Amino acid sequence: MARPRKPSYRLTFADAVEIWRRYWAGEYQNRIAAFFDVNQGRVNEVIKGKRHPGSEEAARRMA
């Protein structure tokens, strides 16, 4: 009998800010994705500005 799958983690705005900080520090997208337990495509969507707009500016203000 198959177990029901648990839902995937959804990145928050705060996660997106942290993604930017890790990305600028030189961390690979696949490693960032593994940290958050999400598909690498979700990290790439943050970097490309498709998900959580404004997170890049928020990360720059924190730097």
Order of alpha helices (4+ residues) and beta strands (2+ residues): alpha-alpha-alpha-alpha
